Amino acid sequence: MRKILIANRGEIAVRVIRACRELGISPVAVYSECDRTALHVRLADEAYAIGPSAPRESYLRIDRLLDAVRRSRADGVHPGYGFLAENAEFAAAVRDAGVTFIGPSPQAIATMGSKTAARRAAERAGVPVVPGTPDPLPLDLPDREIAAVGSRIGYPLLVKAVAGGGGKGMRTVTDPADLADAVRSARSEAGAAFGDAAVYFERRLTRPRHIEVQLLGDAHGTVLPFVERECSIQRRHQKVVEETPSVAVTPSVRRAMTSAAAAVARAVDYTNAGTIEFLLDEAGAFYFLEMNTRLQVEHPITEMVSGLDLVRWQIRIARGERLDVDPERALVPSGHAIECRIYAEDPDNNFLPSPGRILQLRAPAGPGIRDDSGATAGLEVPIFYDPMISKLVAWAEDRPLAIARMRRALGEYLVAGIRTTVPFFRWLLAQPAFVEGAFHTTYLDELLRSRNGRPFAEPTPELEELAAAAAAVDAALSPAPAGVAAEAARQSGVIGSNGSGRWRAQARAENLRGM
Amino acid sequence: MQYDVEIGGRRRQVAVTRAGDRFAVTVDGVTKQVDVARIDAHTLSLIVDGVWPADVTIAPGAPGGDLTVTVGGIPIPATLNGRRRWTRKDEGGAGAGPQRLAAPMPGKVVRVLVEAGAAVRARQPVVVVEAMKMENELRAGRDGTVAEIHVREGMSVEAGALLIVIQ
């Protein structure tokens, strides 16, 4: 393989570009209209425009991506995560174009993409699944029979989309009277999000942890599971902090869970990188939840404690190499690693998206810190995509030291122009339950509800005075007459020639009034 | 130079006098010597009273102020000399007058959670707008009554579009 096209954007495209460079492979970027200035475009050897900003018109267009593959003569395609990474049709189209898809086979993607089919595969491999319906509910099932199925599973239960992900098409039902409505609304959400309205039921475990096992499989039958990742810190079913290893996993549970993960992967002849997700209950029993047939956002923490480069291995496996790694190296963690997902969201305003221009960015560095980012100062964070701008990872000899290091790094992280979740993480990593490792998948949502919207960082009177002094000094240093207005005009003037006109006119008027 | 800086609902009188590389900065009658070095267009490095270093970023635009001044990692909305016309209209505030709730970003209205005439409480979710792949609850900024609803479920809205007026 000499040239790889990365069918993705942002920080994960940058991550794959780095792996390509280290292997002497030429990286090719694709970009939508609003991503013209994105870092992944500027770092690649070639860059191909693939259409308008809306994902459906660019990053999700198989035809345009294949066109870029042909024009660049790339011989490999890395899908990253999100977008088409778990789309069997895309994987097959790449293969049929005579190009290597850096990921599992289309068949494995298709099997594991259906939650009910994946549960059957796990059961075949002898791995326990959360009690639930083996098949999707028939679309025309009358309410009376829906109720009968619900009482067989038991309450509380989850209505889940067969094609689901990210909490979409999912409903928790505690009262049997709410079941039929929950099925209807989950169907409609799933239909809109995935083009598939099929749902099934699963028993809802009380206060489970979300524990997952990363694995690699090569084309020669070797499956290599890694030490588990703890991903229970979630907001609205989205992971926000991950760490490895988990404080809740004993050596015997680790052995059982990693063997179970490998067995599921073997049952579907899995190759390349994938992750088996489990729920771990308070008694230490674990259940198969689903498989992600791609690289995960949180892969860096596994890299930090194993010393192995997962993206490099993805490429090596795709070109047919043998996975000649000592299994102990993957299963015995060296130290502890934590990841915080830094989002362009305003935590003090109910985590609303905070798109816009990054005016200043100083990422943390130093011992044990890794910032996998797609952001630079001057970059416009678009509204069209996932708001994750960076993954901040801290590694240290043990968990308390890794927490201390992450808190140090969060203190160094400086972003101006947009709001980010950095202040939220500074608060979260100081919570006693987090420090003790005593949490479960609904811990964070419960904690956030109990805060009732209080700001994550409240300035002291001294800091407010300092801010007032700094604002005045900045104005005194800025060219007269209107430092603030000129700043505002400069900031918005770059958004585009149309949108900025009104701002510029207002800024001019402001300046005129000042004179 | 004399400035009027509003932070957290409190106005502070700030006097700035230049003395070589340093500034004498008086906030509400208390004077401090501030050594100021500009790092880039938005960042100042301060050393207060010859000892205390602080990096400060000053960026235009913030809900609740003209500027966001970030000190010690904490973003603080501030308004300089009462230039409130740069303030975004979406935060409403707990103060007087009707709250005109506007879309903070472009997106699609997925749910309208209140009806015209309904009583709402501060921080109660009223509209859900989808953007950046996420559904975002927009909340009432104050107690009141829903006076006007300007959107329907399924509508696309631009940033700044008026959604709901709370009286």
Interface residues (C-beta under 8 A of the other chain):
Chain A: A344 D346 N349 N350 F351 L352 P353 P355 G356 L359 Q360 A377 I383 F384 Y385 D386 P387 L410 G411 Y413 L414 A416 G417 R419 V422 P423 R426 N452 G453 A457 E458 P459 L463 E464 E465 L466 A467 A468 A469 A470 A471 A472 V473 D474 A475 A476 L477 V484 A485 E487 A488 Q491 Q506
Chain B: M1 Y3 V5 I7 G8 R10 R12 V14 V16 R18 F23 V25 V27 D28 V30 K32 V34 V36 R38 D40 A41 H42 T43 L44 L46 V48 A54 D55 V56 T57 I58 A59 P60 G61 P63 D66 L67 T68 V69 T70 V71 G72 G73 I74 P75 I76 A78 L80 R83 R85 W86 P104 M105 P106 G107 R123 A131 M132 K133 M134 N136 E137 L138 R139
